[in-house]
């Protein structure tokens, strides 16, 4: 009897276990893929914006201050849609690919351009947001074009940008004052005027080493070299015909040569790679040991850089400020952006899309960028407002308007927004640093170097297309 009773208990346990396993299998099964299609005749009030969604934020900084901005927009969105609950979570972005594969990522989650292309191309994980624009009443004409374009793949919007990263310059006002120079830091200086000023400000010691330079730029960085590639009217990359044109495009090469000539003339210091330059040019640059005190202008990439750069200038007791990046004949401003993506297996697509696109509204931008951890708002309608300015009293008089000075000239510069990742990798930071160093060391001339790069990129692109 005991033996038979044990069998009965075992059967019960096995039955319970089977139910648990079955429930687990069902609960782990991914939801159907959402296409993002929406009836264009619907209004915002007719969409199914209610229920609960999960919001996965990147916790790279892991600070309480950095969490204030995303938490603020969560609260603002919940106030705008009382029937919605947004569950906020933080997770390292390095875990996102695995979480997408397992179906455990949030309905809305953080990403940059490279992430976006990876998640969509390799994981088919994103829901396009375009169909929600009209029903939600979003005015895309108010969004800085460069930031918006960062979020597109094949013309479709997959990432709602949260900020605009308009690249500009930061300058040492004491160097200008000593030279008797004053500038209007609210407008982009014409390139030829900027070049003449930088030449005037460059100084060389008796030993042939530079003691001061007009400008210090990260010339190998895509926001910088692409300004020159585009600066004389050339188009260096054709996303439609899948072609890179540098060496065989006269206007593009004019910009390339302009950049290398500036370095070889000594007034443009190639930041971060100068130590790898040999010979007479390397010796000349070896006199520059601190670009904050020895360079009149430095490139500046993002509002988040302010603390480190401003603190460095303040330590030198230098009067510093911001100004727009100089305008080459074809004036464009390099732009970056990060933002938020909607998981295409969300069970609540209307609410997820509405939350992501809330970043493209004035209320969403005010909530996000009015907090510590925010950045620069991406709406033209907010360009003249100061709610996002650096709150440090000692920096209250800085020219924050430079960060939003040319909304219609902004262009994305992450190459993956224009070409497949395999092609974009050929223009990576490391690849471009190596190319610049080889040319500046005389190992290759400019034309040969870029002809080789162009050929390899086109061969790779053709292989991908085939």
C-alpha positions in Angstrom: 0.0 0.0 0.0 2.8 2.4 0.8 4.4 1.7 -2.6 1.1 2.4 -4.4 0.6 5.6 -2.4 4.1 6.9 -3.3 3.2 6.3 -7.0 0.1 8.4 -6.6 2.0 11.2 -5.0 4.6 11.0 -7.7 2.0 11.3 -10.3 0.5 14.3 -8.7 3.9 16.0 -8.4 4.7 15.1 -12.0 1.3 16.6 -13.1 2.0 19.8 -11.2 5.5 20.0 -12.7 4.1 19.5 -16.2 1.6 22.4 -15.6 4.4 24.6 -14.3 6.6 23.8 -17.3 3.8 24.3 -19.7 3.0 27.7 -18.2 6.6 28.7 -18.3 6.9 27.7 -21.9 3.8 29.8 -22.7 4.9 32.8 -20.6 8.4 32.8 -22.3 7.0 32.5 -25.8 7.5 35.7 -27.7 4.5 37.8 -28.6 3.6 38.3 -32.3 5.6 40.9 -34.3 3.9 44.3 -34.4 4.1 46.0 -37.8 3.5 49.5 -36.5 0.6 49.9 -39.0 -2.1 52.3 -37.8 -5.2 53.7 -39.4 -4.3 57.3 -40.4 -7.8 58.5 -39.8 -7.5 57.8 -36.0 -6.9 60.6 -33.6 -4.7 60.4 -30.5 -7.7 59.8 -28.3 -8.8 56.9 -30.4 -5.6 55.0 -30.1 -5.3 52.3 -27.4 -3.0 54.3 -25.2 -3.5 52.6 -21.8 -2.2 49.8 -19.7 1.4 49.0 -18.6 4.6 49.2 -20.6 8.2 48.6 -19.5 10.9 51.2 -20.2 14.5 50.0 -20.2 17.0 52.7 -19.8 20.8 52.4 -20.2 22.5 52.8 -16.9 26.0 53.5 -18.2 26.6 56.2 -15.7 24.8 54.5 -12.8 24.2 57.8 -11.0 21.1 59.1 -9.4 21.4 62.4 -11.3 21.5 60.7 -14.7 18.2 58.9 -13.9 16.4 62.1 -13.2 15.7 62.9 -16.8 14.2 59.6 -17.9 12.2 59.4 -14.7 10.9 62.9 -15.3 9.6 62.0 -18.7 7.9 58.9 -17.4 6.0 61.0 -14.8 5.1 63.6 -17.5 3.8 60.9 -19.8 1.7 59.2 -17.1 0.2 62.6 -16.3 -0.6 63.1 -20.0 -2.2 59.6 -20.2 -3.7 58.8 -16.8 -4.6 55.3 -17.9 -0.9 54.3 -18.4 1.7 52.9 -16.1 5.3 53.0 -17.2 7.6 50.6 -15.3 11.1 52.1 -15.3 14.1 49.8 -15.2 17.8 50.3 -15.7 20.1 47.8 -17.4 23.5 48.0 -19.2 23.0 48.4 -22.9 25.6 45.6 -23.4 22.8 43.2 -22.2 20.2 44.4 -24.7 21.0 42.0 -27.6 20.7 39.0 -25.4 17.5 40.3 -23.8 16.0 40.9 -27.2 16.8 37.4 -28.2 15.1 36.1 -25.1 12.1 38.5 -25.4 13.0 40.1 -22.1 13.7 43.6 -23.3 11.4 46.5 -22.4 8.6 47.7 -24.6 10.6 50.8 -25.1 14.4 50.9 -24.7 17.5 53.1 -25.2 19.7 52.9 -28.3 22.1 54.8 -30.5 22.4 54.6 -34.3 24.7 51.6 -34.3 22.5 49.7 -31.8 19.4 50.5 -33.9 20.9 49.1 -37.1 22.1 46.0 -35.2 18.8 45.3 -33.5 16.8 45.7 -36.7 19.2 44.2 -39.3 20.4 41.3 -37.2 17.5 40.7 -34.8 14.5 42.1 -36.7 13.5 43.5 -33.3 12.1 47.1 -33.9 8.7 48.5 -34.8 8.7 51.4 -37.2 7.1 54.5 -35.7 6.1 56.5 -38.9 2.4 55.5 -38.9 1.9 56.9 -35.4 3.2 60.4 -36.3 -0.1 61.7 -37.8 -2.5 60.2 -35.3 -0.4 61.5 -32.4 -0.2 65.0 -33.9 3.6 65.0 -34.0 5.1 67.9 -36.1 8.3 66.5 -37.6 9.0 69.9 -39.1 9.9 71.2 -35.7 12.5 68.4 -35.1 16.1 69.2 -36.0 16.6 67.3 -39.2 20.0 65.8 -38.3 18.6 64.2 -35.1 15.6 62.8 -36.9 17.7 61.3 -39.7 19.9 59.5 -37.2 16.8 57.5 -36.2 16.0 56.2 -39.7 16.7 53.0 -41.6 15.7 53.0 -45.3 13.7 56.1 -44.8 11.6 54.6 -41.9 11.8 56.0 -38.4 12.8 53.4 -35.8 14.4 55.6 -33.2 12.7 58.6 -31.6 15.7 60.8 -30.8 15.8 62.4 -27.3 18.4 65.1 -27.9 20.4 67.0 -30.5 24.2 66.8 -30.5 25.2 69.7 -32.7 29.0 69.8 -32.9 30.6 73.2 -32.2 33.8 74.8 -30.9 34.9 75.9 -27.4 37.5 78.6 -27.3 40.1 80.2 -25.1 39.0 83.8 -24.9 42.3 85.0 -23.3 44.2 84.0 -26.4 41.9 86.0 -28.6 42.0 89.0 -26.2 45.8 88.9 -26.1 45.8 89.1 -29.9 43.3 91.9 -30.0 40.7 89.7 -31.6 37.0 89.7 -30.8 34.4 87.4 -32.4 30.7 87.2 -32.7 30.2 83.8 -31.0 26.5 83.6 -32.1 27.2 83.0 -35.8 29.3 80.5 -37.7 32.5 82.2 -38.9 33.2 81.7 -42.6 36.0 79.1 -43.1 38.4 81.4 -44.8 38.0 84.0 -42.1 38.5 81.3 -39.4 41.6 80.0 -41.2 43.2 83.4 -41.4 42.5 84.0 -37.7 44.0 80.6 -36.7 47.1 81.3 -38.8 47.5 84.6 -37.1 47.2 83.0 -33.6 49.7 80.2 -34.3 53.1 80.8 -32.7 56.5 78.9 -33.1 59.4 79.0 -30.7 63.1 79.4 -31.5 63.5 75.6 -31.5 60.9 75.2 -34.3 58.3 73.8 -32.0 54.8 75.3 -31.8 54.0 77.1 -28.6 50.4 78.0 -29.7 48.0 76.9 -32.4 44.9 78.4 -33.8 42.8 75.2 -33.6 42.9 71.7 -32.1 40.5 69.3 -33.7 39.9 65.6 -33.5 40.4 65.4 -37.3 40.0 61.6 -37.4 36.5 61.7 -35.7 33.6 61.4 -38.1 31.8 64.6 -37.0 35.0 66.5 -38.1 36.2 64.9 -41.3 32.7 64.7 -42.7 32.3 68.5 -42.5 35.3 68.8 -44.8 34.1 66.0 -47.1 30.8 67.9 -47.6 32.3 71.4 -47.3 32.8 72.2 -50.9 29.6 70.7 -52.4 30.7 67.1 -52.8 28.7 64.0 -51.9 31.0 61.3 -50.6 28.5 58.6 -50.0 25.5 57.6 -52.0 23.1 55.4 -50.0 20.7 54.9 -53.0 23.3 53.7 -55.5 25.5 52.1 -52.8 28.7 53.9 -53.6 31.5 55.7 -51.8 33.1 58.6 -53.8 36.1 60.3 -52.3 39.2 60.1 -54.5 37.1 60.4 -57.7 35.1 63.4 -56.5 36.8 66.7 -57.1 34.7 68.6 -54.5 35.2 65.9 -51.8 38.9 65.9 -52.4 39.0 69.7 -52.2 37.7 69.3 -48.6 40.0 66.5 -47.8 43.0 68.4 -49.0 41.9 71.5 -47.1 41.9 69.5 -43.9 45.4 68.0 -44.5 46.8 71.3 -45.7 45.7 72.9 -42.4 47.5 70.2 -40.4 50.7 70.4 -42.5 50.7 74.1 -42.3 50.9 73.7 -38.5 48.0 75.9 -37.4 45.6 72.9 -37.0 46.7 70.5 -34.3 45.5 66.9 -34.9 44.3 66.2 -31.4 45.0 62.7 -30.0 47.2 61.6 -32.9 49.9 64.3 -32.9 52.1 62.1 -30.8 52.2 59.5 -33.6 53.5 61.9 -36.2 57.2 61.6 -37.0 59.7 63.8 -38.7 59.7 67.6 -38.9 55.9 67.9 -38.5 55.9 65.7 -35.4 58.7 67.7 -33.9 56.8 70.9 -34.6 53.6 69.6 -32.9 55.6 68.3 -29.9 55.6 71.8 -28.4 51.8 71.5 -27.8 51.4 69.7 -24.5 48.1 71.3 -23.2 45.5 72.2 -25.8 43.3 74.1 -23.2 46.1 76.7 -22.7 47.8 76.5 -26.1 44.9 76.2 -28.6 42.6 79.1 -29.4 39.8 76.8 -30.5 38.9 73.2 -29.7 36.1 71.0 -31.1 33.3 70.3 -28.7 30.9 67.4 -29.2 28.2 67.2 -26.6 26.7 69.1 -23.7 27.9 66.3 -21.4 31.5 67.4 -22.1 30.9 70.7 -20.4 31.9 69.6 -16.9 35.3 68.2 -17.9 36.2 71.0 -20.4 34.8 73.8 -18.3 36.6 72.6 -15.2 39.9 72.3 -17.2 39.6 75.9 -18.4 38.6 77.2 -15.0 41.6 75.5 -13.4 43.8 77.6 -15.7 41.7 80.7 -14.8 40.9 81.1 -18.5 37.9 83.0 -20.0 36.2 80.4 -22.2 33.1 80.1 -24.2 31.3 78.3 -27.0 30.8 79.3 -30.7 29.4 77.5 -33.7 31.7 75.3 -35.9 33.0 77.4 -38.8 31.0 77.4 -42.0 32.7 76.0 -45.1 31.3 77.1 -48.5 28.6 74.3 -48.2 27.6 74.9 -44.6 26.6 71.8 -42.6 26.8 71.0 -38.9 27.7 67.5 -37.8 25.0 66.0 -35.6 24.6 63.0 -33.3 21.7 61.8 -31.3 20.6 58.9 -29.1 17.1 57.9 -28.4 14.5 55.2 -27.8 13.3 52.2 -29.7 10.1 50.2 -29.6 10.3 46.4 -29.4 8.3 44.9 -32.2 7.0 42.2 -29.9 5.4 44.5 -27.5 1.9 43.6 -26.5 1.0 47.2 -26.2 2.1 48.9 -29.4 0.0 52.1 -29.2 1.2 52.9 -25.7 4.8 52.0 -26.5 4.9 54.2 -29.7 3.2 57.1 -27.9 5.8 57.0 -25.1 8.8 56.9 -27.5 7.3 59.7 -29.7 6.6 61.7 -26.6 10.2 62.7 -26.9 9.3 64.7 -30.0 6.8 66.9 -28.2 7.4 70.1 -26.3 6.1 68.6 -23.0 8.3 65.6 -23.4 11.4 67.7 -24.2 10.8 70.1 -21.3 10.4 67.2 -18.9 13.5 65.3 -20.0 15.9 68.2 -20.6 14.8 70.3 -17.6 16.4 67.8 -15.3 19.9 66.9 -14.4 21.0 64.3 -16.8 19.1 65.8 -19.7 20.8 67.3 -22.7 20.0 69.7 -25.6 16.4 69.8 -26.8 15.8 68.8 -30.4 12.8 71.0 -31.3 13.2 74.3 -33.2 10.4 75.8 -31.2 12.5 75.4 -28.0 15.8 76.7 -29.4 15.4 80.1 -27.8 14.4 78.8 -24.3 16.9 78.4 -21.5 15.3 75.6 -19.3 18.0 73.1 -20.4 21.0 75.4 -19.8 23.9 74.3 -17.5 22.7 75.2 -14.0 26.1 76.1 -12.6 25.9 79.7 -11.6 29.5 80.3 -12.5 28.7 79.2 -16.2 25.4 81.0 -16.5 26.8 83.6 -18.9 28.2 81.0 -21.4 26.8 81.0 -25.0 24.5 77.9 -24.7 22.7 79.0 -27.8 25.6 77.7 -29.9 24.2 74.2 -29.2 21.1 75.0 -31.2 22.4 77.6 -33.6 21.8 76.0 -37.0 18.9 73.6 -36.9 18.5 73.5 -40.6 22.1 72.7 -41.3 22.4 69.7 -39.0 23.3 66.4 -40.7 23.9 63.0 -39.1 27.5 61.8 -39.3 27.4 58.3 -38.0 28.3 56.3 -41.2 26.0 53.5 -40.3 23.1 55.8 -41.0 24.3 55.9 -44.6 25.9 52.5 -45.3 25.8 48.9 -44.0 27.7 48.2 -40.8 30.5 46.4 -42.6 31.1 49.5 -44.8 30.8 51.8 -41.8 33.4 49.9 -40.0 36.0 50.9 -42.6 35.5 54.5 -41.4 35.7 53.7 -37.7 37.7 55.8 -35.3 40.6 53.4 -35.3 40.6 53.1 -39.1 40.6 56.9 -39.7 43.2 57.5 -37.0 45.5 55.0 -38.8 44.9 56.6 -42.2 45.6 60.1 -41.0 48.8 59.0 -39.3 50.0 57.2 -42.4 49.4 60.2 -44.6 50.9 62.7 -42.2 54.0 60.4 -41.8 54.5 60.4 -45.5 53.8 56.7 -45.9 51.1 57.5 -48.5 49.9 60.6 -50.3 46.4 61.8 -49.6 45.0 60.8 -53.0 46.4 57.2 -52.8 45.2 56.7 -49.2 41.6 57.7 -49.9 41.6 55.9 -53.3 42.5 52.7 -51.5 39.8 53.3 -48.8 37.2 54.1 -51.4 38.0 51.0 -53.4 37.8 48.7 -50.4 34.6 50.2 -49.2 32.9 49.9 -52.7 34.1 46.3 -53.0 32.7 45.4 -49.6 29.4 47.2 -50.4 29.1 45.4 -53.7 29.7 42.1 -52.0 26.9 42.8 -49.5 24.5 43.8 -52.2 25.2 40.6 -54.1 
